[in-house]
């Protein structure tokens, strides 16, 4: 195992505290969430750093229970924030689908037009409802859901 530095410990703590805050962050309008998630000064993409962030998030989810909620929202929002801050061009998608007659939601990252860090492609299962992307304005898919449409204002 590689030797960990003080900056590694600081990064882990940042990931842990951000993951704890995700449920509170998502109580805001999605347009406000996008503003808060975008980096003020993005850096150059560093593939090693991206892997390290993903690893630290998984450790935070396991070690941080019950404060850190497991699931796609914590993973997706935390990854999006830290990946964007570290120069990775990703989008965060929110979708809805049906499973055994129940409506369920999911969020996932898109990189280069395809799902990123997903065990399976969520697009056939979930209709995309909203997308946060640093490259363009958020995209709302017309669905007749006034709550999602209002979140843009």
C-alpha positions, 0 to 999 in steps of 0.5 A: 500500500502506498504511503499516505501523506498529510494532504491525503488525510486532508483529502479524505476528511474533505470527502468524508465531510462532504459526503455527510453534507449531501442530504442537506445539500440536496434539500436546496433547489437543483439550480442552487446545488449546481452553483455550489457544486461547480469549482471556483478554480478547477485544476488540471485532470489528474487520473491518479487523484480521481482514483484516490477520490473514488477510493476515499469515498468508498472508505468514507461510506463504509466507515462513516455510517450512519452519518454517511448514507450509502447510495447513488446520491452520496456517491454521485454528488460527492464524486461530481464535486471532487472530480470537477474540482480536480479537472474531470469533465463529467455531468451529474444525471438524475433519473426516474424509473420503475422497479416492480411497479414502484417509482425509483430514482437514481443519479449517475455520472456521464463522462464522454457521453457514457455512464462513468463508474457505474456497474451497469448502464442506468439509461435503459432503466431510468429516464433522465430528468435533470442534468448538472454539467459544468460545460453547459447550463443544466438540462431539464427533460420535459416531463410535466413535473412542475417541481423539477421545472420550478427548480430551474428558477 
